[in-house]
Amino acid sequence: MATLPATAQASHAFPQRVQKKLLRYFSLWGWLARPSPDALDASLAELRLLRSREFKRLFPDSQIKIERLFGLPKSYVAFKLPTY
């Protein structure tokens, strides 16, 4: 039996101070450019992460899964199977 395609959307939920460290030490840009703290702040200032409640409002008829890393919420994923 074939698997039905599903639509998904994700949002990352790390706090900004953690994102700053991840961006600096765990990204290709961070390794090659070695950005200053100001450059990291400027890059992260362009982002606005959604809280769980906001994410659920955007996808009211979808099932929301919370991905966790070491027990902490890492990202939200919205699933909605197609109806025929």
Biopython code that builds the backbone (N, CA, C, O; Angstrom):
import numpy as np
from Bio.PDB.StructureBuilder import StructureBuilder

atoms = [
    (1, "MET", "N", (0.847, -1.180, 0.000)),
    (1, "MET", "CA", (0.000, 0.000, 0.000)),
    (1, "MET", "C", (0.887, 1.237, 0.000)),
    (1, "MET", "O", (1.891, 1.281, 0.711)),
    (2, "ALA", "N", (0.526, 2.232, -0.787)),
    (2, "ALA", "CA", (1.318, 3.463, -0.902)),
    (2, "ALA", "C", (1.069, 4.371, 0.302)),
    (2, "ALA", "O", (-0.022, 4.389, 0.872)),
    (3, "THR", "N", (2.094, 5.115, 0.670)),
    (3, "THR", "CA", (1.979, 6.091, 1.747)),
    (3, "THR", "C", (1.460, 7.401, 1.180)),
    (3, "THR", "O", (1.945, 7.870, 0.150)),
    (4, "LEU", "N", (0.492, 7.986, 1.837)),
    (4, "LEU", "CA", (-0.054, 9.263, 1.381)),
    (4, "LEU", "C", (0.902, 10.395, 1.729)),
    (4, "LEU", "O", (1.485, 10.394, 2.814)),
    (5, "PRO", "N", (1.073, 11.353, 0.838)),
    (5, "PRO", "CA", (1.939, 12.487, 1.165)),
    (5, "PRO", "C", (1.291, 13.358, 2.231)),
    (5, "PRO", "O", (0.067, 13.479, 2.291)),
    (6, "ALA", "N", (2.099, 13.945, 3.048)),
    (6, "ALA", "CA", (1.617, 14.852, 4.092)),
    (6, "ALA", "C", (2.325, 16.181, 3.934)),
    (6, "ALA", "O", (3.445, 16.236, 3.427)),
    (7, "THR", "N", (1.685, 17.243, 4.361)),
    (7, "THR", "CA", (2.336, 18.545, 4.362)),
    (7, "THR", "C", (2.891, 18.798, 5.749)),
    (7, "THR", "O", (2.304, 18.375, 6.745)),
    (8, "ALA", "N", (4.007, 19.478, 5.818)),
    (8, "ALA", "CA", (4.625, 19.746, 7.117)),
    (8, "ALA", "C", (5.248, 21.132, 7.111)),
    (8, "ALA", "O", (5.704, 21.618, 6.076)),
    (9, "GLN", "N", (5.261, 21.754, 8.264)),
    (9, "GLN", "CA", (5.897, 23.055, 8.459)),
    (9, "GLN", "C", (6.561, 23.008, 9.817)),
    (9, "GLN", "O", (6.004, 22.448, 10.761)),
    (10, "ALA", "N", (7.742, 23.586, 9.928)),
    (10, "ALA", "CA", (8.480, 23.516, 11.186)),
    (10, "ALA", "C", (8.889, 24.899, 11.684)),
    (10, "ALA", "O", (9.026, 25.838, 10.900)),
    (11, "SER", "N", (9.078, 25.010, 12.977)),
    (11, "SER", "CA", (9.566, 26.239, 13.600)),
    (11, "SER", "C", (10.524, 25.836, 14.717)),
    (11, "SER", "O", (10.195, 24.972, 15.530)),
    (12, "HIS", "N", (11.687, 26.443, 14.763)),
    (12, "HIS", "CA", (12.680, 26.091, 15.780)),
    (12, "HIS", "C", (12.416, 26.868, 17.060)),
    (12, "HIS", "O", (11.966, 28.013, 17.022)),
    (13, "ALA", "N", (12.700, 26.234, 18.196)),
    (13, "ALA", "CA", (12.299, 26.811, 19.475)),
    (13, "ALA", "C", (13.442, 27.021, 20.456)),
    (13, "ALA", "O", (13.187, 27.145, 21.654)),
    (14, "PHE", "N", (14.679, 27.065, 20.005)),
    (14, "PHE", "CA", (15.772, 27.340, 20.924)),
    (14, "PHE", "C", (15.755, 28.804, 21.341)),
    (14, "PHE", "O", (15.398, 29.660, 20.531)),
    (15, "PRO", "N", (16.126, 29.117, 22.570)),
    (15, "PRO", "CA", (16.253, 30.514, 22.984)),
    (15, "PRO", "C", (17.360, 31.208, 22.169)),
    (15, "PRO", "O", (18.261, 30.551, 21.648)),
    (16, "GLN", "N", (17.279, 32.525, 22.069)),
    (16, "GLN", "CA", (18.213, 33.274, 21.225)),
    (16, "GLN", "C", (19.670, 33.099, 21.657)),
    (16, "GLN", "O", (20.552, 33.033, 20.800)),
    (17, "ARG", "N", (19.943, 33.024, 22.945)),
    (17, "ARG", "CA", (21.334, 32.864, 23.377)),
    (17, "ARG", "C", (21.895, 31.522, 22.919)),
    (17, "ARG", "O", (23.080, 31.417, 22.603)),
    (18, "VAL", "N", (21.039, 30.489, 22.882)),
    (18, "VAL", "CA", (21.471, 29.183, 22.385)),
    (18, "VAL", "C", (21.641, 29.240, 20.871)),
    (18, "VAL", "O", (22.597, 28.686, 20.327)),
    (19, "GLN", "N", (20.714, 29.912, 20.193)),
    (19, "GLN", "CA", (20.828, 30.060, 18.742)),
    (19, "GLN", "C", (22.132, 30.752, 18.364)),
    (19, "GLN", "O", (22.774, 30.384, 17.381)),
    (20, "LYS", "N", (22.515, 31.743, 19.140)),
    (20, "LYS", "CA", (23.744, 32.493, 18.866)),
    (20, "LYS", "C", (24.961, 31.568, 18.922)),
    (20, "LYS", "O", (25.830, 31.621, 18.052)),
    (21, "LYS", "N", (25.015, 30.733, 19.940)),
    (21, "LYS", "CA", (26.129, 29.785, 20.060)),
    (21, "LYS", "C", (26.089, 28.744, 18.943)),
    (21, "LYS", "O", (27.125, 28.395, 18.377)),
    (22, "LEU", "N", (24.895, 28.251, 18.630)),
    (22, "LEU", "CA", (24.778, 27.268, 17.549)),
    (22, "LEU", "C", (25.187, 27.870, 16.207)),
    (22, "LEU", "O", (25.888, 27.231, 15.423)),
    (23, "LEU", "N", (24.751, 29.089, 15.951)),
    (23, "LEU", "CA", (25.096, 29.762, 14.705)),
    (23, "LEU", "C", (26.598, 29.982, 14.598)),
    (23, "LEU", "O", (27.167, 29.841, 13.516)),
    (24, "ARG", "N", (27.236, 30.321, 15.690)),
    (24, "ARG", "CA", (28.676, 30.599, 15.662)),
    (24, "ARG", "C", (29.509, 29.324, 15.558)),
    (24, "ARG", "O", (30.465, 29.272, 14.784)),
    (25, "TYR", "N", (29.156, 28.297, 16.328)),
    (25, "TYR", "CA", (30.030, 27.127, 16.430)),
    (25, "TYR", "C", (29.560, 25.898, 15.652)),
    (25, "TYR", "O", (30.324, 24.944, 15.507)),
    (26, "PHE", "N", (28.334, 25.897, 15.152)),
    (26, "PHE", "CA", (27.812, 24.712, 14.467)),
    (26, "PHE", "C", (27.231, 25.035, 13.093)),
    (26, "PHE", "O", (26.339, 24.329, 12.622)),
    (27, "SER", "N", (27.717, 26.081, 12.451)),
    (27, "SER", "CA", (27.292, 26.386, 11.083)),
    (27, "SER", "C", (28.529, 26.645, 10.226)),
    (27, "SER", "O", (29.577, 27.050, 10.728)),
    (28, "LEU", "N", (28.387, 26.407, 8.950)),
    (28, "LEU", "CA", (29.505, 26.646, 8.034)),
    (28, "LEU", "C", (29.900, 28.120, 8.057)),
    (28, "LEU", "O", (31.088, 28.442, 8.068)),
    (29, "TRP", "N", (28.914, 29.016, 8.064)),
    (29, "TRP", "CA", (29.196, 30.459, 8.127)),
    (29, "TRP", "C", (29.986, 30.804, 9.392)),
    (29, "TRP", "O", (30.942, 31.578, 9.346)),
    (30, "GLY", "N", (29.578, 30.224, 10.513)),
    (30, "GLY", "CA", (30.269, 30.486, 11.772)),
    (30, "GLY", "C", (31.713, 30.012, 11.760)),
    (30, "GLY", "O", (32.593, 30.674, 12.309)),
    (31, "TRP", "N", (31.959, 28.866, 11.135)),
    (31, "TRP", "CA", (33.328, 28.333, 11.070)),
    (31, "TRP", "C", (34.207, 29.142, 10.129)),
    (31, "TRP", "O", (35.353, 29.454, 10.454)),
    (32, "LEU", "N", (33.666, 29.484, 8.950)),
    (32, "LEU", "CA", (34.496, 30.154, 7.944)),
    (32, "LEU", "C", (34.654, 31.651, 8.192)),
    (32, "LEU", "O", (35.757, 32.185, 8.084)),
    (33, "ALA", "N", (33.562, 32.326, 8.521)),
    (33, "ALA", "CA", (33.596, 33.786, 8.671)),
    (33, "ALA", "C", (33.988, 34.217, 10.078)),
    (33, "ALA", "O", (34.440, 35.343, 10.286)),
    (34, "ARG", "N", (33.814, 33.322, 11.040)),
    (34, "ARG", "CA", (34.054, 33.675, 12.444)),
    (34, "ARG", "C", (33.442, 35.034, 12.781)),
    (34, "ARG", "O", (34.151, 35.970, 13.151)),
    (35, "PRO", "N", (32.116, 35.129, 12.648)),
    (35, "PRO", "CA", (31.446, 36.422, 12.833)),
    (35, "PRO", "C", (31.592, 36.964, 14.248)),
    (35, "PRO", "O", (31.694, 36.214, 15.218)),
    (36, "SER", "N", (31.598, 38.274, 14.333)),
    (36, "SER", "CA", (31.674, 38.936, 15.640)),
    (36, "SER", "C", (30.335, 38.768, 16.360)),
    (36, "SER", "O", (29.329, 38.440, 15.732)),
    (37, "PRO", "N", (30.322, 38.989, 17.659)),
    (37, "PRO", "CA", (29.042, 38.942, 18.382)),
    (37, "PRO", "C", (28.007, 39.902, 17.792)),
    (37, "PRO", "O", (26.816, 39.591, 17.776)),
    (38, "ASP", "N", (28.451, 41.063, 17.310)),
    (38, "ASP", "CA", (27.517, 42.014, 16.689)),
    (38, "ASP", "C", (26.922, 41.453, 15.400)),
    (38, "ASP", "O", (25.736, 41.643, 15.131)),
    (39, "ALA", "N", (27.737, 40.764, 14.603)),
    (39, "ALA", "CA", (27.244, 40.164, 13.359)),
    (39, "ALA", "C", (26.254, 39.040, 13.660)),
    (39, "ALA", "O", (25.254, 38.883, 12.958)),
    (40, "LEU", "N", (26.533, 38.263, 14.700)),
    (40, "LEU", "CA", (25.602, 37.220, 15.103)),
    (40, "LEU", "C", (24.283, 37.821, 15.569)),
    (40, "LEU", "O", (23.212, 37.332, 15.209)),
    (41, "ASP", "N", (24.361, 38.881, 16.370)),
    (41, "ASP", "CA", (23.152, 39.562, 16.842)),
    (41, "ASP", "C", (22.341, 40.111, 15.681)),
    (41, "ASP", "O", (21.114, 40.002, 15.673)),
    (42, "ALA", "N", (23.019, 40.705, 14.693)),
    (42, "ALA", "CA", (22.324, 41.272, 13.530)),
    (42, "ALA", "C", (21.625, 40.176, 12.732)),
    (42, "ALA", "O", (20.501, 40.360, 12.265)),
    (43, "SER", "N", (22.287, 39.052, 12.583)),
    (43, "SER", "CA", (21.685, 37.944, 11.849)),
    (43, "SER", "C", (20.461, 37.397, 12.576)),
    (43, "SER", "O", (19.429, 37.134, 11.959)),
    (44, "LEU", "N", (20.583, 37.231, 13.878)),
    (44, "LEU", "CA", (19.464, 36.695, 14.655)),
    (44, "LEU", "C", (18.333, 37.706, 14.829)),
    (44, "LEU", "O", (17.187, 37.312, 15.048)),
    (45, "ALA", "N", (18.637, 39.009, 14.735)),
    (45, "ALA", "CA", (17.603, 40.036, 14.877)),
    (45, "ALA", "C", (16.594, 39.976, 13.728)),
    (45, "ALA", "O", (15.470, 40.460, 13.859)),
    (46, "GLU", "N", (16.995, 39.386, 12.616)),
    (46, "GLU", "CA", (16.092, 39.269, 11.477)),
    (46, "GLU", "C", (15.081, 38.142, 11.653)),
    (46, "GLU", "O", (14.129, 38.036, 10.879)),
    (47, "LEU", "N", (15.278, 37.312, 12.650)),
    (47, "LEU", "CA", (14.409, 36.166, 12.880)),
    (47, "LEU", "C", (13.419, 36.445, 13.994)),
    (47, "LEU", "O", (13.717, 37.173, 14.941)),
    (48, "ARG", "N", (12.240, 35.859, 13.870)),
    (48, "ARG", "CA", (11.274, 35.874, 14.956)),
    (48, "ARG", "C", (10.668, 34.489, 15.036)),
    (48, "ARG", "O", (9.958, 34.060, 14.127)),
    (49, "LEU", "N", (10.947, 33.798, 16.113)),
    (49, "LEU", "CA", (10.459, 32.438, 16.275)),
    (49, "LEU", "C", (9.065, 32.435, 16.888)),
    (49, "LEU", "O", (8.717, 33.300, 17.692)),
    (50, "LEU", "N", (8.291, 31.457, 16.494)),
    (50, "LEU", "CA", (6.928, 31.330, 16.993)),
    (50, "LEU", "C", (6.894, 30.510, 18.274)),
    (50, "LEU", "O", (7.659, 29.561, 18.447)),
    (51, "ARG", "N", (6.006, 30.890, 19.149)),
    (51, "ARG", "CA", (5.738, 30.078, 20.332)),
    (51, "ARG", "C", (4.749, 28.983, 19.921)),
    (51, "ARG", "O", (4.110, 29.075, 18.873)),
    (52, "SER", "N", (4.631, 27.961, 20.747)),
    (52, "SER", "CA", (3.757, 26.833, 20.448)),
    (52, "SER", "C", (2.321, 27.292, 20.167)),
    (52, "SER", "O", (1.701, 26.830, 19.209)),
    (53, "ARG", "N", (1.811, 28.167, 20.969)),
    (53, "ARG", "CA", (0.437, 28.656, 20.798)),
    (53, "ARG", "C", (0.257, 29.387, 19.463)),
    (53, "ARG", "O", (-0.759, 29.208, 18.792)),
    (54, "GLU", "N", (1.230, 30.203, 19.078)),
    (54, "GLU", "CA", (1.167, 30.912, 17.795)),
    (54, "GLU", "C", (1.229, 29.925, 16.628)),
    (54, "GLU", "O", (0.524, 30.083, 15.631)),
    (55, "PHE", "N", (2.066, 28.924, 16.763)),
    (55, "PHE", "CA", (2.207, 27.914, 15.720)),
    (55, "PHE", "C", (0.895, 27.158, 15.536)),
    (55, "PHE", "O", (0.469, 26.905, 14.409)),
    (56, "LYS", "N", (0.256, 26.799, 16.652)),
    (56, "LYS", "CA", (-1.027, 26.080, 16.587)),
    (56, "LYS", "C", (-2.111, 26.934, 15.949)),
    (56, "LYS", "O", (-2.977, 26.403, 15.253)),
    (57, "ARG", "N", (-2.085, 28.247, 16.168)),
    (57, "ARG", "CA", (-3.064, 29.139, 15.539)),
    (57, "ARG", "C", (-2.891, 29.208, 14.031)),
    (57, "ARG", "O", (-3.866, 29.371, 13.298)),
    (58, "LEU", "N", (-1.654, 29.085, 13.565)),
    (58, "LEU", "CA", (-1.396, 29.114, 12.123)),
    (58, "LEU", "C", (-1.871, 27.843, 11.425)),
    (58, "LEU", "O", (-2.215, 27.877, 10.244)),
    (59, "PHE", "N", (-1.893, 26.736, 12.137)),
    (59, "PHE", "CA", (-2.272, 25.447, 11.574)),
    (59, "PHE", "C", (-3.353, 24.799, 12.424)),
    (59, "PHE", "O", (-3.108, 23.764, 13.045)),
    (60, "PRO", "N", (-4.556, 25.392, 12.466)),
    (60, "PRO", "CA", (-5.582, 24.925, 13.404)),
    (60, "PRO", "C", (-6.094, 23.509, 13.136)),
    (60, "PRO", "O", (-6.512, 22.824, 14.069)),
    (61, "ASP", "N", (-6.069, 23.064, 11.889)),
    (61, "ASP", "CA", (-6.595, 21.736, 11.591)),
    (61, "ASP", "C", (-5.481, 20.717, 11.337)),
    (61, "ASP", "O", (-5.705, 19.696, 10.686)),
    (62, "SER", "N", (-4.299, 20.994, 11.846)),
    (62, "SER", "CA", (-3.156, 20.085, 11.693)),
    (62, "SER", "C", (-2.768, 19.496, 13.040)),
    (62, "SER", "O", (-3.075, 20.049, 14.096)),
    (63, "GLN", "N", (-2.095, 18.377, 12.974)),
    (63, "GLN", "CA", (-1.552, 17.758, 14.175)),
    (63, "GLN", "C", (-0.165, 18.354, 14.406)),
    (63, "GLN", "O", (0.658, 18.386, 13.491)),
    (64, "ILE", "N", (0.094, 18.823, 15.620)),
    (64, "ILE", "CA", (1.369, 19.457, 15.944)),
    (64, "ILE", "C", (2.227, 18.477, 16.753)),
    (64, "ILE", "O", (1.787, 17.919, 17.758)),
    (65, "LYS", "N", (3.448, 18.290, 16.287)),
    (65, "LYS", "CA", (4.417, 17.462, 17.007)),
    (65, "LYS", "C", (5.537, 18.372, 17.502)),
    (65, "LYS", "O", (5.953, 19.293, 16.798)),
    (66, "ILE", "N", (6.015, 18.117, 18.691)),
    (66, "ILE", "CA", (7.133, 18.880, 19.246)),
    (66, "ILE", "C", (8.373, 17.994, 19.216)),
    (66, "ILE", "O", (8.422, 16.952, 19.869)),
    (67, "GLU", "N", (9.378, 18.423, 18.447)),
    (67, "GLU", "CA", (10.647, 17.699, 18.426)),
    (67, "GLU", "C", (11.465, 18.182, 19.619)),
    (67, "GLU", "O", (11.519, 19.378, 19.902)),
    (68, "ARG", "N", (12.093, 17.250, 20.308)),
    (68, "ARG", "CA", (12.850, 17.595, 21.508)),
    (68, "ARG", "C", (14.296, 17.135, 21.380)),
    (68, "ARG", "O", (14.597, 16.140, 20.721)),
    (69, "LEU", "N", (15.173, 17.879, 22.020)),
    (69, "LEU", "CA", (16.584, 17.530, 22.090)),
    (69, "LEU", "C", (16.979, 17.620, 23.557)),
    (69, "LEU", "O", (16.892, 18.689, 24.161)),
    (70, "PHE", "N", (17.406, 16.522, 24.123)),
    (70, "PHE", "CA", (17.743, 16.450, 25.549)),
    (70, "PHE", "C", (16.572, 16.896, 26.425)),
    (70, "PHE", "O", (16.767, 17.527, 27.463)),
    (71, "GLY", "N", (15.347, 16.559, 25.992)),
    (71, "GLY", "CA", (14.151, 16.882, 26.754)),
    (71, "GLY", "C", (13.613, 18.289, 26.553)),
    (71, "GLY", "O", (12.532, 18.610, 27.046)),
    (72, "LEU", "N", (14.351, 19.137, 25.833)),
    (72, "LEU", "CA", (13.910, 20.512, 25.592)),
    (72, "LEU", "C", (13.268, 20.629, 24.218)),
    (72, "LEU", "O", (13.718, 19.976, 23.276)),
    (73, "PRO", "N", (12.219, 21.453, 24.078)),
    (73, "PRO", "CA", (11.618, 21.633, 22.758)),
    (73, "PRO", "C", (12.630, 22.224, 21.776)),
    (73, "PRO", "O", (13.253, 23.248, 22.056)),
    (74, "LYS", "N", (12.786, 21.572, 20.632)),
    (74, "LYS", "CA", (13.719, 22.029, 19.609)),
    (74, "LYS", "C", (12.969, 22.664, 18.451)),
    (74, "LYS", "O", (13.370, 23.712, 17.945)),
    (75, "SER", "N", (11.874, 22.028, 18.027)),
    (75, "SER", "CA", (11.100, 22.573, 16.922)),
    (75, "SER", "C", (9.689, 22.017, 16.955)),
    (75, "SER", "O", (9.415, 21.001, 17.594)),
    (76, "TYR", "N", (8.800, 22.705, 16.252)),
    (76, "TYR", "CA", (7.417, 22.273, 16.108)),
    (76, "TYR", "C", (7.207, 21.881, 14.649)),
    (76, "TYR", "O", (7.730, 22.525, 13.740)),
    (77, "VAL", "N", (6.439, 20.821, 14.441)),
    (77, "VAL", "CA", (6.127, 20.373, 13.090)),
    (77, "VAL", "C", (4.627, 20.183, 13.004)),
    (77, "VAL", "O", (4.022, 19.548, 13.867)),
    (78, "ALA", "N", (4.020, 20.743, 11.944)),
    (78, "ALA", "CA", (2.588, 20.602, 11.710)),
    (78, "ALA", "C", (2.367, 19.581, 10.597)),
    (78, "ALA", "O", (2.941, 19.703, 9.515)),
    (79, "PHE", "N", (1.538, 18.576, 10.862)),
    (79, "PHE", "CA", (1.216, 17.551, 9.884)),
    (79, "PHE", "C", (-0.263, 17.606, 9.556)),
    (79, "PHE", "O", (-1.109, 17.773, 10.434)),
    (80, "LYS", "N", (-0.556, 17.462, 8.273)),
    (80, "LYS", "CA", (-1.943, 17.364, 7.860)),
    (80, "LYS", "C", (-1.991, 16.399, 6.698)),
    (80, "LYS", "O", (-1.436, 16.665, 5.632)),
    (81, "LEU", "N", (-2.653, 15.282, 6.908)),
    (81, "LEU", "CA", (-2.791, 14.306, 5.837)),
    (81, "LEU", "C", (-3.859, 14.769, 4.865)),
    (81, "LEU", "O", (-4.859, 15.358, 5.275)),
    (82, "PRO", "N", (-3.657, 14.509, 3.587)),
    (82, "PRO", "CA", (-4.664, 14.938, 2.611)),
    (82, "PRO", "C", (-5.946, 14.123, 2.780)),
    (82, "PRO", "O", (-5.907, 12.951, 3.154)),
    (83, "THR", "N", (-7.053, 14.749, 2.504)),
    (83, "THR", "CA", (-8.354, 14.073, 2.555)),
    (83, "THR", "C", (-8.849, 13.882, 1.121)),
    (83, "THR", "O", (-8.686, 14.748, 0.261)),
    (84, "TYR", "N", (-9.445, 12.741, 0.900)),
    (84, "TYR", "CA", (-9.970, 12.435, -0.449)),
    (84, "TYR", "C", (-11.443, 12.220, -0.396)),
    (84, "TYR", "O", (-12.066, 11.953, -1.423)),
]
sb = StructureBuilder()
sb.init_structure("model")
sb.init_model(0)
sb.init_chain("A")
sb.init_seg("    ")
for serial, (resi, resn, name, xyz) in enumerate(atoms, 1):
    if name == "N":
        sb.init_residue(resn, " ", resi, " ")
    sb.init_atom(name, np.array(xyz, "f"), 0.0, 1.0, " ", f" {name:<3s}", serial, name[0])
structure = sb.get_structure()
